[in-house]
Amino acid sequence: MKAISILLLLFAGIVVRAQQQSVPLYEQGKVPNAIAPTSLFDTLRGQSWITGQDTVIIRPKNITPTLTIFEPAPGKATGIAVVVCSGGSYRGLADVVEGIPAAQKLAAAGITAFLLRYRLPRTDLMTHKEIVPVMDAQRAIQYVREHAAEYKIHPNEVGIMGFSAGGHLASTAGTHFNKTYVDNPRNTNLRPDFMVLVYPVISFADSLTHTRSRENLIGPDITPEKIHEYSNELQVSDNTPPVFIVHAMDDREVKVANSLYFTAALEQHHIPVKLFLYTTGGHGFGVNNQTATAQWIDPCLLWIKDTVAKTSADMARYSTSR
């Protein structure tokens, strides 16, 4: 029965993808830092932290990252866009549990979602593996802004959402935006306008980190300098965008302290932050915490729209005051 469930989940994910448009992040043959081409992927079998049942994680071996676009129904689009990054310890992509359901929720609320299949750090497929995921995240933001008219998006209303290790990637994009990892001839703004982080890996400090994510991204040569650089609670600045954070207090995979430390750093810099904490839920619940009645995605969607509206109003006031 478990094997059948896995196949059904995987098939459901493939069907959902088949109904969406997917575009490559880079031109063919021009994928930065790539060593050798391949388009294979593995299917991993793991345990759900919530139900104890088998789950499916896709582990791409490809060097051609893609964006899958989930567009709102005609007439419902708000002009807001979100790049979505699934988790998977920088070893796989939990699209079926995290990325696809989140993208569907966003699209249903009138927000265009771009599900990013980012490259996973591997020394046999790429050089400088530790910068490749954030390179793909920056390129995704760049792509969305440069194609804003095509997708009827407001280029100053582009956020990023990430789960678990995807939350580390999203928070890296939201704190390291002054470092340009991609060719940017148009000088496109690479800073996301807001972040949504769901049970995120934030810190690579020994006392806080998710060891597998840290090892997969910056290992095996883990130096104090790398730990500091990729501990995003240490990278917050006055220009960090607003953040919505979700975590369960009983998360045994990624300590809730990751979110608490990040929240404290944001507050220290007077960055708007909304922290949504569950008492229970563990790790990996995606958009549906089965131990709770209230689901974080509903207030999050309202927060996104309110945050965008406030930012737009602030920009309008700034423009008229000049």
Residue pairs with C-beta under 8 A, 6 or more apart in sequence:
2 53
2 54
3 54
5 53
5 54
6 43
6 45
6 54
6 55
6 56
9 55
9 56
9 96
10 43
10 56
10 96
12 96
13 56
13 58
13 95
13 96
13 100
16 100
16 104
17 68
17 100
20 68
20 69
20 70
20 115
21 68
21 69
22 66
22 67
22 68
22 69
23 66
23 67
23 69
23 143
24 64
24 65
24 66
25 31
25 64
25 65
25 66
25 67
25 116
25 136
25 139
25 140
25 143
26 32
26 64
26 65
26 139
28 64
31 63
31 64
31 65
32 135
32 182
32 183
33 126
33 127
33 128
33 129
33 131
33 132
33 135
34 63
34 125
34 126
35 63
35 124
35 125
35 126
35 127
36 63
36 124
36 125
37 63
37 64
38 61
38 62
38 63
38 125
39 61
39 62
39 64
40 61
40 62
41 58
41 59
41 60
41 61
41 62
42 58
42 59
42 61
42 92
43 56
43 57
43 58
43 59
44 56
44 57
44 58
44 59
44 92
45 54
45 55
45 56
46 54
46 55
46 57
47 53
47 54
47 55
48 54
48 55
48 97
48 284
49 252
49 253
49 282
49 283
49 284
49 285
50 281
50 282
50 284
50 285
50 289
50 290
50 291
51 290
55 94
55 96
55 97
55 284
56 96
56 97
57 88
57 92
57 93
57 94
57 96
58 92
58 93
58 94
58 95
58 96
59 88
59 91
59 92
59 93
59 120
60 93
60 117
60 119
60 120
61 122
61 125
62 117
62 119
63 119
63 125
63 126
65 116
65 117
65 118
65 119
65 136
65 139
66 116
66 117
67 83
67 114
67 115
67 116
67 117
67 140
67 143
67 144
68 103
68 114
68 115
68 117
69 112
69 113
69 114
69 115
69 151
70 103
70 104
70 106
70 107
70 112
70 113
70 114
70 115
71 77
71 107
71 112
71 151
72 78
72 107
72 108
72 109
72 110
72 111
72 112
73 107
76 110
77 110
77 112
77 152
78 109
78 110
78 111
78 305
78 308
79 152
79 153
79 154
79 157
80 110
80 111
80 112
80 153
80 154
80 157
80 158
80 159
80 304
80 305
80 308
81 111
81 112
81 113
81 114
81 144
81 148
81 151
81 153
81 157
81 158
81 159
82 106
82 111
82 112
82 113
82 114
82 158
82 159
82 160
82 161
82 196
82 304
83 114
83 116
83 137
83 140
83 141
83 144
83 158
83 159
83 160
83 161
83 170
83 192
84 99
84 102
84 103
84 106
84 113
84 114
84 115
84 116
84 160
84 161
84 162
84 166
85 99
85 116
85 118
85 137
85 160
85 161
85 162
85 163
85 166
85 167
85 169
85 170
86 93
86 94
86 95
86 97
86 98
86 99
86 115
86 163
86 166
87 93
87 94
87 98
87 162
87 163
87 164
87 165
87 166
87 167
87 199
87 284
88 94
88 120
88 164
88 165
88 166
89 164
89 165
89 210
89 212
89 213
89 216
90 120
90 121
90 133
90 165
90 168
90 212
90 213
90 216
90 217
91 120
91 212
91 216
92 120
93 99
93 117
93 118
93 120
93 166
94 163
94 164
94 284
94 286
95 115
95 117
97 284
97 286
98 163
98 164
98 166
98 198
98 284
98 286
98 287
99 115
99 163
99 166
100 115
101 286
101 287
101 288
102 113
102 161
102 163
102 286
102 287
102 297
103 113
103 114
103 115
104 113
105 287
105 297
105 301
106 112
106 113
106 161
106 301
107 113
109 301
111 301
111 304
112 151
112 152
112 153
114 140
114 143
114 144
116 136
116 137
116 140
118 132
118 133
118 136
118 137
118 140
118 169
119 125
119 126
119 132
119 133
119 136
120 133
120 216
121 129
121 130
121 132
121 133
121 216
121 217
122 129
123 129
126 132
129 217
130 217
130 218
130 226
130 230
131 181
133 169
133 172
133 217
134 169
134 172
134 173
134 176
134 181
135 181
135 182
137 160
137 169
137 170
137 172
137 173
138 173
138 177
138 180
138 181
138 182
138 190
139 182
141 158
141 160
141 173
141 188
141 189
141 190
141 191
141 192
142 182
142 184
142 188
142 190
144 151
144 153
144 155
144 158
145 155
145 158
145 188
145 189
146 186
146 188
147 153
148 154
148 155
148 158
155 189
156 189
156 193
156 311
156 312
156 315
157 193
157 308
157 311
157 312
158 192
158 193
159 192
159 193
159 194
159 195
159 196
159 241
159 304
160 170
160 173
160 174
160 192
160 194
160 195
160 196
161 170
161 195
161 196
161 197
161 198
162 168
162 169
162 170
162 171
162 195
162 196
162 197
162 198
162 200
163 198
163 199
163 200
163 286
164 198
164 199
164 200
164 201
164 210
164 213
164 253
164 254
164 283
164 284
165 201
165 210
165 213
165 216
165 217
166 200
167 197
167 198
167 199
167 200
167 201
167 202
168 200
168 201
168 202
168 213
168 217
168 230
168 232
170 192
170 195
170 196
170 197
170 200
171 195
171 197
171 200
171 202
171 232
171 243
171 262
172 230
172 232
172 235
173 190
173 192
173 195
174 191
174 192
174 195
174 232
174 240
174 241
174 243
175 232
175 235
175 236
175 237
175 240
176 235
177 190
177 191
177 192
180 190
182 190
184 190
191 239
191 241
192 241
193 241
193 307
193 308
193 311
194 241
194 242
194 243
194 244
194 304
194 307
194 308
194 311
195 241
195 242
195 243
195 244
196 243
196 244
196 245
196 246
196 300
196 304
197 243
197 244
197 245
197 246
197 259
197 262
198 245
198 246
198 247
198 286
198 296
199 246
199 247
199 248
199 251
199 253
199 254
199 259
199 283
199 284
199 285
200 245
200 247
200 254
200 258
200 259
200 262
201 209
201 210
201 213
201 214
201 254
201 258
202 208
202 231
202 232
202 233
202 258
202 259
202 261
202 262
203 209
203 231
203 232
203 233
203 234
203 257
203 258
203 261
203 262
204 214
204 218
204 226
204 227
204 230
204 231
205 227
205 231
206 227
208 255
208 257
208 258
208 261
210 253
210 254
210 258
214 222
214 227
214 230
215 222
217 230
218 226
218 227
218 230
228 234
229 235
232 262
233 258
233 261
233 262
233 264
233 265
234 265
236 262
236 265
236 266
236 268
236 269
236 271
237 269
238 269
238 270
238 271
240 266
240 269
240 271
241 271
242 271
242 272
242 273
242 307
242 311
243 262
243 263
243 266
243 271
243 272
243 273
243 274
244 273
244 274
244 276
244 300
244 303
244 304
244 307
245 259
245 262
245 263
245 273
245 274
245 275
245 276
246 259
246 276
246 277
246 278
246 296
246 300
247 254
247 256
247 258
247 259
247 275
247 276
247 277
247 278
248 256
248 277
248 278
248 279
248 280
248 281
248 282
248 283
248 285
248 289
249 256
249 277
249 278
249 279
249 280
250 279
250 280
250 281
250 282
251 281
251 282
251 283
252 282
252 283
253 282
253 283
253 284
254 283
256 277
259 275
259 277
260 275
263 273
263 275
266 272
266 273
267 273
272 307
274 299
274 303
276 296
276 299
276 300
278 289
278 291
278 292
278 296
280 291
280 292
281 289
281 290
281 291
281 292
282 291
285 291
287 295
287 296
287 297
288 295
289 295
289 296
